[in-house]
Amino acid sequence: MPLLKGEGQFGRDNSMSRNDDTVVEIDPGHFRTVLGHYPTGVCVVTGCNVDGKASGLVVGSFTSVSLDPPLVAFFPDKSSSSWPQVRDCGHFCVNVIGDDQLELCKQFASKGGDKFTGVAHRLSPRGMPVLDGVVAYIECLLHDEIDAGDHTIVLGKVQHLQVERGGEPLLFFNGRYGRFVELG
């Protein structure tokens, strides 16, 4: 049955309409628990600040967005002290870390300090840090930032990308790190 003019997506009463402005209180702990049942990959986003000093942060919220133009996205917390340092240069590099790089993940997830201490890396074609041993890297031009509650949506326009080695990515699921296991 076709929708009538003025009729919402789910019927005349619009009870399930996309325009419902009802405020719903969601407990943050419950939100995190439920969404923790969806696995994410773990990446280290790196860059150089205005002084050329390398900086980086761990993200578990990285995704492809568009093929044309080639765009990717990640979602840093607004309280991150590392993202502003990476943002300053206008470019960044997403390092897809392997399931054997948990210690590297922990080092970049730590607060403060020089996260690159003892970390082997090289510079990408555009001068961004590529961590040694990563599964792949995606180098991007900062395309846009969009306010999203307590996080920011960062869109990157892909400039260069490369698979570095075989192996499985590090995954985060239900508050724990792990690896992919093929079924069947």
C-alpha positions as CSV (number, residue, x, y, z in Angstrom):
1,M,0.0,0.0,0.0
2,P,1.6,3.3,-1.0
3,L,2.1,6.1,1.6
4,L,-0.4,8.9,1.6
5,K,0.7,12.5,1.5
6,G,1.6,13.5,5.1
7,E,1.9,9.9,6.2
8,G,5.1,8.8,7.9
9,Q,7.3,5.8,6.9
10,F,5.4,3.5,9.3
11,G,1.8,4.7,9.0
12,R,-0.5,7.5,9.7
13,D,0.2,7.9,13.4
14,N,3.9,8.5,12.7
15,S,4.7,6.7,15.9
16,M,7.9,5.3,14.3
17,S,8.6,8.4,12.2
18,R,12.1,9.6,11.7
19,N,11.0,13.0,12.9
20,D,10.3,11.9,16.4
21,D,12.1,14.3,18.7
22,T,11.4,12.4,21.9
23,V,14.3,12.5,24.3
24,V,15.3,9.0,25.4
25,E,17.7,8.4,28.2
26,I,20.2,5.7,27.5
27,D,22.6,4.5,30.2
28,P,26.1,4.9,28.9
29,G,27.3,1.7,30.5
30,H,24.4,-0.3,29.0
31,F,25.1,1.4,25.6
32,R,28.8,0.4,25.7
33,T,27.9,-3.2,26.8
34,V,25.4,-3.7,24.0
35,L,27.6,-2.2,21.3
36,G,30.6,-4.2,22.7
37,H,28.9,-7.2,21.2
38,Y,29.9,-6.0,17.7
39,P,33.6,-6.6,16.9
40,T,35.8,-3.8,15.6
41,G,39.3,-3.7,14.1
42,V,42.0,-1.8,15.9
43,C,44.1,0.9,14.2
44,V,46.7,3.4,15.2
45,V,46.2,6.8,13.6
46,T,49.5,8.6,13.3
47,G,50.7,12.0,12.1
48,C,53.1,14.7,12.8
49,N,52.3,17.9,14.7
50,V,53.3,21.4,13.5
51,D,56.8,20.9,14.9
52,G,57.3,17.6,13.0
53,K,57.0,15.5,16.1
54,A,55.2,12.1,15.6
55,S,52.0,11.5,17.5
56,G,49.4,8.8,17.4
57,L,46.2,7.4,18.9
58,V,44.4,4.1,19.0
59,V,40.9,3.9,17.3
60,G,38.5,1.0,17.2
61,S,36.1,2.9,15.0
62,F,37.6,3.0,11.6
63,T,35.6,2.4,8.4
64,S,35.5,2.9,4.7
65,V,33.0,5.5,3.6
66,S,33.2,6.0,-0.2
67,L,34.9,4.7,-3.3
68,D,34.4,7.8,-5.3
69,P,36.0,9.9,-3.9
70,P,37.9,7.4,-1.8
71,L,37.0,8.3,1.8
72,V,37.5,6.7,5.2
73,A,36.4,7.7,8.6
74,F,37.3,7.3,12.3
75,F,35.8,8.7,15.5
76,P,38.2,10.1,18.1
77,D,36.9,11.1,21.5
78,K,36.7,14.9,22.0
79,S,38.8,14.5,25.1
80,S,41.7,13.0,23.2
81,S,44.9,15.0,23.6
82,S,46.6,13.1,20.7
83,W,44.1,13.8,17.9
84,P,44.6,17.6,17.9
85,Q,48.4,16.9,17.5
86,V,47.8,14.6,14.5
87,R,45.1,17.0,13.1
88,D,47.5,19.9,13.0
89,C,49.4,18.7,9.9
90,G,46.3,18.2,7.8
91,H,47.3,14.6,6.9
92,F,47.2,11.3,8.9
93,C,48.0,7.7,8.4
94,V,45.8,4.8,9.6
95,N,47.9,1.8,10.6
96,V,46.0,-1.5,10.7
97,I,47.7,-3.4,13.4
98,G,48.1,-7.2,13.5
99,D,46.9,-9.6,16.1
100,D,50.5,-10.0,17.2
101,Q,50.8,-6.3,18.0
102,L,48.8,-6.0,21.2
103,E,51.7,-4.4,23.1
104,L,51.9,-1.7,20.4
105,C,48.2,-1.1,20.8
106,K,48.6,-0.7,24.5
107,Q,51.5,1.8,24.1
108,F,49.5,4.0,21.8
109,A,46.3,3.7,23.9
110,S,48.2,5.1,26.9
111,K,47.6,8.7,28.1
112,G,50.4,11.2,27.7
113,G,54.1,10.7,27.1
114,D,55.9,10.0,23.9
115,K,54.0,7.1,22.4
116,F,56.7,6.6,19.8
117,T,59.4,5.8,22.4
118,G,61.0,2.5,21.1
119,V,58.5,2.1,18.3
120,A,60.1,1.3,14.9
121,H,58.6,3.1,12.0
122,R,59.3,4.8,8.7
123,L,57.7,7.8,7.0
124,S,55.1,7.3,4.3
125,P,55.4,9.0,0.9
126,R,53.7,12.1,2.4
127,G,55.8,12.1,5.6
128,M,53.4,10.3,8.0
129,P,54.6,7.6,10.4
130,V,54.0,4.0,9.2
131,L,54.5,1.6,12.1
132,D,56.7,-1.4,11.4
133,G,54.9,-4.7,11.1
134,V,51.4,-3.4,10.4
135,V,49.1,-5.3,8.2
136,A,48.2,-2.3,6.1
137,Y,48.3,1.5,6.1
138,I,46.0,4.1,4.6
139,E,47.4,7.6,4.2
140,C,44.9,10.4,4.1
141,L,44.3,14.1,3.6
142,L,42.1,15.5,6.3
143,H,38.8,16.0,4.4
144,D,36.3,17.0,7.1
145,E,35.5,16.9,10.8
146,I,31.9,16.6,12.0
147,D,30.6,17.1,15.5
148,A,29.1,13.9,16.9
149,G,28.2,14.2,20.6
150,D,31.3,13.3,22.7
151,H,33.2,12.3,19.6
152,T,34.2,13.8,16.3
153,I,33.7,12.1,12.9
154,V,36.9,12.5,11.0
155,L,36.7,12.0,7.2
156,G,40.0,11.3,5.4
157,K,40.5,11.5,1.6
158,V,42.7,8.5,0.8
159,Q,46.0,9.6,-0.9
160,H,47.9,6.3,-0.7
161,L,47.3,2.8,0.7
162,Q,49.3,-0.4,0.9
163,V,49.0,-3.9,2.3
164,E,52.3,-4.4,4.2
165,R,52.2,-8.1,5.1
166,G,49.9,-11.1,5.4
167,G,48.4,-11.8,8.8
168,E,45.3,-11.1,10.7
169,P,44.3,-7.8,12.2
170,L,43.9,-7.2,15.9
171,L,40.2,-7.1,16.8
172,F,38.3,-5.7,19.8
173,F,35.2,-7.5,21.0
174,N,33.3,-7.5,24.3
175,G,36.0,-5.6,26.1
176,R,38.8,-7.9,25.0
177,Y,41.3,-8.1,22.2
178,G,41.5,-11.1,19.9
179,R,41.9,-12.4,16.4
180,F,39.7,-13.6,13.5
181,V,39.0,-17.4,13.3
182,E,37.5,-18.7,10.1
183,L,34.5,-20.9,10.4
184,G,34.2,-24.1,8.5
